[in-house]
């Protein structure tokens, strides 16, 4: 197995690294856009104390998500390295020790649990951002 072998679906390790890079750049763009949208809503220090923590939460969630993608890619890299080492030592199919398997499974469980929490957290953050936007920029009433 190497970086161009299919890992799951039609994804290779190279594809995963490209996705990590693209998503990181996209999130960077989204965060800048969010800050640009929220900046006009800040009229005083009170508005800033409400909005800035929301932006920080959004950025933190994005960073944690990127960390999980990187951890998953490192797991695949370890698998590839173990397969190559196994092939160099005699070629039997013994890839990982039981200890390594348990370690990888626990890492995957931790990532899965954390990702599920982040999805909920991002939905909550987006709801808070929408609420703040509504409070700071109420809809205009039609003139009669």
JORA-V422997 format. One record per backbone hydrogen bond with DSSP energy under -1.0 kcal/mol. CO is the residue of the C=O (numbers start at 0). NH is the residue of the N-H. Records with the same first field share a line. If there is no record, write none. Layout:
BEGIN
CO->NH  NH
END
This chain:
BEGIN
1->4
2->13
7->10
10->6
11->15
12->16
13->17
14->18
15->19
16->20
17->21
18->22
19->23
20->24
21->25
22->26
23->27
24->28
25->29
26->30
27->31
28->32
29->33
30->34
31->35
32->36
33->37
34->38
37->40
38->41
43->47
44->48
46->50
47->51
50->54
51->55
52->56
53->57
54->58
55->59
56->60
57->61
58->62
59->63
60->64
61->65
62->66
63->67
64->68
65->69
66->70
67->71
68->72
69->73
70->74
71->75
72->76
73->77
74->78
75->79
76->80
77->81
78->82
79->83
80->84
81->85
82->86
83->87
84->88
85->90
96->100
97->101
98->102
99->103
100->104
101->105
102->106
103->107
104->108
105->109
106->110
107->111
108->112
109->113
110->114
111->115
112->116
113->117
114->118
115->119
116->120
117->121
118->122
119->123
120->124
121->125
122->126
123->127
124->128
125->129
126->130
127->131
128->132
129->133
130->134
131->135
132->136
END
